[in-house]
Amino acid sequence: QVQLQESGPGLVKPSQTLSLTCTVSGDSISSGSYYWSWIRQPAGKGLEWIGRIYTSGSTNYNPSLKSRITISVDTSKNQFSLKLNSVTAADTAVYYCASTAVAGFVDYWGQGTLVTVSS
Amino acid sequence: SYVLTQPPSVSVAPGKTARITCGGNNIGSKSVHWYQQKPGQAPVLVIYHDSDRPSGIPERFSGSNSGNTATLTISRVEAGDEADYYCQVCDSSSDHPVFGGGTKLTVL
């Protein structure tokens, strides 16, 4: 069973870059079985898909965030990462990393990490 | 982009059947997935590919999809089923996942 764990700062200043890392265990990130995804959820609101990366390095981003996002993978550490630049208070949310089956559904989720954008 | 519409809330008495809908243009042609999210927890996949259940999900959870509406049905509802439920598809035009706005299921 795949397990995922997010890590990174819980507080980011406006206009700066949010950086999160997801450590994967229980499967090799290079296995090709999954897309590796980031999803976020503002307090009291619904889920928003941010983007995903495949083992090959190919990425697919939410068009509404595309200009500010970079998702990368480090196969040597079995990790993948999210960078979101020029953040504002609207980017305050719980950020989840997840494994997405090629068939399109999210089958494993990290526990989520709250990132607050505030000065 | 593709839009999924869910009712904000559904209420049901224990032991009864809850039906949560997810509307979208010709959603019947897409594969719909459903997630359950309890307060303070990550979502959990409860139905995938319209009607398949992951291992460990009770048979009380079922799904259907036709026309412009997909439905998650929870039979013999229990207090522990109280949660937010989200539907999800892949938008074929942009090749990315899209979530519905979520439905809060209240067990009376």
Contacts between the chains, C-beta under 8 A, distances in Angstrom:
chain1	res1	chain2	res2	distance
A	37	B	97	7.7
A	46	B	86	6.7
A	46	B	99	6.1
A	46	B	100	7.4
A	46	B	101	4.9
A	46	B	102	4.5
A	47	B	35	7.8
A	47	B	43	6.9
A	47	B	86	5.7
A	47	B	88	7.9
A	47	B	99	4.4
A	47	B	102	7.3
A	48	B	99	7.1
A	49	B	96	6.2
A	49	B	97	4.6
A	49	B	98	7.1
A	49	B	99	6.6
A	51	B	96	7.8
A	52	B	96	7.7
A	60	B	95	6.0
A	60	B	96	5.5
A	61	B	96	7.7
A	62	B	96	6.3
A	63	B	1	7.0
A	63	B	94	6.4
A	63	B	96	7.9
A	96	B	42	6.0
A	96	B	43	8.0
A	100	B	97	7.1
A	101	B	48	7.9
A	103	B	31	7.1
A	103	B	48	7.3
A	103	B	49	6.9
A	104	B	31	6.2
A	104	B	33	6.9
A	104	B	88	7.9
A	104	B	89	7.5
A	104	B	90	4.3
A	104	B	97	6.6
A	105	B	33	4.0
A	105	B	45	6.0
A	105	B	48	4.4
A	105	B	49	7.6
A	105	B	88	6.9
A	106	B	33	7.6
A	106	B	35	7.3
A	106	B	43	7.3
A	106	B	45	6.4
A	106	B	88	7.5
A	106	B	97	7.6
A	107	B	45	5.7
A	107	B	48	7.8
A	107	B	54	7.2
A	109	B	42	3.9
A	109	B	43	6.0
A	109	B	44	7.6
A	110	B	42	6.7
A	111	B	42	5.8
A	112	B	42	5.4
